Amino acid sequence: MSNKLKVWQMIKEAIEQSENKVIQNREIKDYIKNKYGDVNSSTLNCQILICTVNIKSRVNWAVNQKPRVCDDDRYDLLYSVGHGKVEIYNPEVHGQWEICRVDNARLVVKKLDDIADAEDDTDTDSTNEEKRFTFELESQLRDFIAQNITHIDSNLSLYVSDDGVDGVEYQTDVGYVDILAQNKDNEFVVIELKLSKGADVALGQIQRYMGWVKKNLAENNANVHGVIIAKSISEGV
């Protein structure tokens, strides 16, 4: 690129120049590529996620990995109004959003006056409490891995689709993939988390996800790999 604008500045310009209040992520990228040339599509996808105040997975990027009120002109530009659609973030209209820490551990995205879901649960049944606790730990593990995915493999990065949907709890027709990543050869890696012992059912589950990814996302017959992360793995698996 010959220009000196940063990506967030391009995104801001694209949405401000639009005749529509609501703009699709695809339109933002088309504007930038038409005006500024061949800007990396993955970079644009990631930056849109980073700059959208009500996207929970924005905390997976370094600039959003500490608690703060969302009032930074560089990184708190957008508000998601639907799948792949955003508008300019206005605290007076959308409420004041923030990134905060829950249980002194995981980061969450929420409105300033909202109570995080993890603090709302008053269920006292021991079985349900155990399930809730396990779920919270698994979500923390998921978020930690998403934020530090290169520690699994330096060639890995979090997958981001062309319409700006990232690979954390990636929705497929056969269920939600815990983490969907890609390596530098554009091969997909499906990561399934089982905080407790990796049950036999996990193998069938991850193979189902891998099959869907192979059919719907992998280009040029690219390989799809699967990883199960668990406290222990059964002999059956």
C-alpha positions in Angstrom: 0.0 0.0 0.0 1.2 3.5 -0.8 -1.0 5.3 1.7 -0.2 5.8 5.3 -3.7 5.3 6.7 -4.1 2.5 9.3 -6.7 -0.2 8.8 -9.0 1.2 11.4 -8.9 4.6 9.7 -9.8 3.0 6.4 -12.8 1.2 8.0 -14.0 4.4 9.6 -13.8 6.2 6.3 -15.6 3.4 4.5 -18.6 3.5 6.8 -18.7 7.3 7.0 -18.8 7.5 3.2 -21.6 5.0 2.9 -25.1 6.4 2.1 -26.6 3.8 4.4 -26.7 3.9 8.2 -26.2 0.1 8.3 -23.4 -1.3 6.2 -22.3 -4.9 5.5 -18.8 -6.0 6.3 -18.4 -7.0 2.6 -19.2 -3.4 1.6 -16.5 -2.0 3.9 -13.9 -4.4 2.4 -15.0 -3.6 -1.2 -14.7 0.2 -0.5 -11.2 -0.2 1.0 -9.9 -2.5 -1.8 -11.3 -0.3 -4.5 -9.7 2.9 -3.0 -6.5 1.6 -1.4 -5.7 -1.5 -3.4 -5.0 -5.0 -2.3 -5.4 -4.9 1.5 -5.3 -8.4 3.0 -8.8 -9.7 3.4 -8.0 -11.5 6.7 -6.6 -8.4 8.1 -9.7 -6.5 7.3 -12.0 -9.2 8.8 -10.0 -9.2 12.0 -9.9 -5.4 12.3 -13.7 -5.2 11.9 -14.1 -7.7 14.7 -11.6 -5.8 16.9 -13.5 -2.5 16.3 -17.0 -3.8 17.0 -18.0 -3.1 20.6 -20.6 -5.8 21.1 -18.8 -8.7 19.5 -17.8 -11.0 22.4 -14.8 -12.5 20.6 -13.1 -9.2 20.2 -11.3 -9.9 23.4 -9.2 -12.6 21.5 -7.1 -9.8 20.1 -4.2 -8.1 21.9 -5.6 -4.5 21.8 -8.7 -5.7 23.7 -7.1 -7.9 26.3 -7.4 -5.6 29.2 -10.5 -4.2 31.0 -11.6 -0.8 29.7 -14.6 1.3 28.8 -15.2 1.3 25.1 -14.4 4.9 24.2 -11.3 4.5 22.1 -11.7 6.2 18.7 -9.3 3.7 17.2 -10.8 0.5 18.3 -14.4 1.1 19.4 -15.9 2.3 16.0 -18.6 -0.2 15.2 -21.8 -1.8 16.6 -23.1 -5.1 15.2 -26.7 -5.0 14.2 -26.8 -8.5 12.7 -24.8 -11.2 11.0 -22.1 -9.3 9.0 -23.8 -5.9 9.4 -22.6 -2.9 11.4 -23.2 0.7 12.0 -21.2 3.5 13.7 -21.1 2.9 17.5 -23.0 5.6 19.4 -23.0 5.2 23.2 -26.1 7.3 23.5 -28.0 5.0 21.2 -26.4 1.6 21.9 -25.5 2.1 25.5 -22.0 2.3 26.9 -20.1 -0.9 26.4 -17.0 -2.2 28.2 -14.5 -5.0 28.4 -14.4 -6.3 31.9 -12.9 -9.2 33.8 -15.2 -11.8 35.4 -14.1 -13.9 38.4 -10.7 -12.2 38.1 -10.1 -14.4 35.1 -11.8 -14.3 31.8 -12.6 -11.1 29.9 -16.2 -10.4 28.7 -17.9 -7.8 26.6 -21.0 -6.2 28.1 -22.9 -3.0 28.6 -21.6 -0.9 31.4 -24.7 -1.3 33.6 -25.3 -5.0 32.8 -24.3 -7.9 35.1 -22.2 -10.6 33.5 -24.0 -13.9 33.0 -21.5 -15.7 35.2 -22.5 -13.5 38.1 -26.2 -13.9 37.5 -26.5 -17.6 38.1 -28.2 -18.3 41.4 -28.8 -22.0 40.9 -28.0 -23.9 44.1 -28.6 -27.5 42.9 -25.2 -29.2 43.2 -25.4 -31.1 39.9 -26.3 -28.0 38.0 -23.7 -26.0 39.8 -21.1 -28.6 38.8 -22.2 -28.4 35.2 -22.2 -24.6 35.3 -18.7 -24.6 36.8 -17.4 -27.0 34.2 -18.9 -24.9 31.4 -17.3 -21.7 32.8 -13.9 -23.4 33.0 -14.3 -24.8 29.5 -15.2 -21.3 28.1 -12.2 -19.9 29.9 -10.0 -22.5 28.3 -11.6 -21.9 24.9 -10.9 -18.1 25.2 -7.4 -18.7 26.4 -6.5 -21.0 23.6 -8.1 -18.6 21.0 -6.0 -15.8 22.4 -2.8 -17.9 22.5 -3.4 -20.2 19.5 0.2 -19.8 18.2 1.4 -21.6 21.4 -0.3 -24.8 20.0 1.4 -24.3 16.7 3.2 -21.1 15.5 1.7 -21.6 12.1 -1.9 -21.4 13.3 -4.3 -18.4 13.3 -7.9 -18.0 14.2 -10.2 -18.5 11.2 -12.2 -15.4 10.2 -14.8 -15.8 7.4 -15.2 -13.3 4.6 -18.3 -11.8 6.3 -16.3 -11.2 9.5 -17.3 -14.3 11.6 -14.4 -15.6 13.6 -13.6 -19.2 14.5 -14.6 -19.1 18.2 -17.8 -21.2 18.7 -18.0 -21.3 14.9 -21.5 -22.2 13.8 -22.0 -25.1 11.3 -25.0 -27.0 10.1 -24.0 -29.9 12.5 -23.2 -27.9 15.6 -20.8 -25.4 17.0 -17.0 -25.8 16.6 -15.2 -24.7 19.8 -12.3 -23.2 17.8 -11.8 -23.2 14.1 -8.3 -22.3 12.9 -6.1 -22.3 9.8 -2.5 -22.9 9.2 -0.2 -21.0 6.8 -1.0 -23.6 4.1 -4.7 -22.6 4.4 -5.5 -26.0 5.9 -8.3 -26.0 8.5 -7.8 -27.2 12.1 -10.9 -28.1 14.1 -10.3 -27.9 17.8 -12.7 -29.6 20.2 -12.5 -29.0 24.0 -13.5 -31.5 26.6 -12.5 -30.2 30.1 -13.3 -33.6 31.6 -12.1 -36.9 30.3 -12.3 -37.1 26.5 -15.3 -39.3 25.9 -15.7 -41.6 22.9 -18.5 -39.4 21.6 -15.9 -36.6 21.1 -14.3 -38.5 18.3 -17.5 -38.8 16.3 -18.3 -35.2 17.1 -15.0 -33.8 15.8 -15.2 -36.0 12.7 -18.6 -34.6 11.9 -17.3 -31.1 12.2 -14.3 -31.9 10.1 -16.5 -33.4 7.4 -18.6 -30.2 7.3 -15.6 -28.0 7.1 -14.1 -30.1 4.3 -17.3 -29.9 2.3 -18.2 -26.3 2.9 -15.0 -24.3 3.6 -11.9 -26.1 2.4 -10.8 -24.9 -1.0 -8.8 -27.0 -3.6 -9.4 -30.1 -1.5 -7.3 -28.7 1.3 -6.6 -30.9 4.3 -8.7 -30.6 7.5 -7.2 -31.6 10.8 -8.8 -32.3 14.1 -7.5 -31.7 17.7 -9.2 -32.9 20.9 -8.0 -31.1 24.0 -9.0 -32.8 27.3 -7.8 -33.5 30.8 -7.3 -37.1 29.7 -8.1 -39.2 26.7 -9.8 -42.6 26.9 -8.4 -45.7 25.2 -11.4 -45.8 23.0 -10.6 -42.3 21.6 
